[in-house]
Amino acid sequence: IALAYYFTHSNSNTSGKYVSVMVNGVEVKKIEFSDNVIGETYEIQSEFGRNVIEIGDESVWIIEADCPDKLDIKQGVISRTGEVLVCLPNRMIVEIKSDKPSDEEKIDNYNY
């Protein structure tokens, strides 16, 4: 039992999930989920504005923004592959992506 637990929990980054931060259509930051980044904050400064994102346990959210409406902060936490946070005034998109699609994300070609 101990060996099974060790092998299933020894590599916490097996999901291949990461955060992609794009500003004006260009990826400016890629953050892979791991135990080392939990609780870390990242400032995204561009010519369009400033945002600060925080990383959780395979989740991400925006904690600060200099846009007038703060709708990006109100969007809350995202944690699933394909979910996005958007700040239109700052032209920033935060998306959770994956190198390895899970079974629920694979396309079922029989139901095309």
Secondary structure as UniProt FT lines:
FT   HELIX           2..9
FT   TURN            12..15
FT   STRAND          17..23
FT   TURN            24..25
FT   STRAND          26..32
FT   HELIX           35..37
FT   TURN            38..39
FT   STRAND          41..46
FT   TURN            47..48
FT   STRAND          49..55
FT   STRAND          60..65
FT   HELIX           71..74
FT   TURN            81..82
FT   STRAND          84..87
FT   TURN            88..91
FT   STRAND          92..98
FT   HELIX           103..105
FT   HELIX           109..111
//
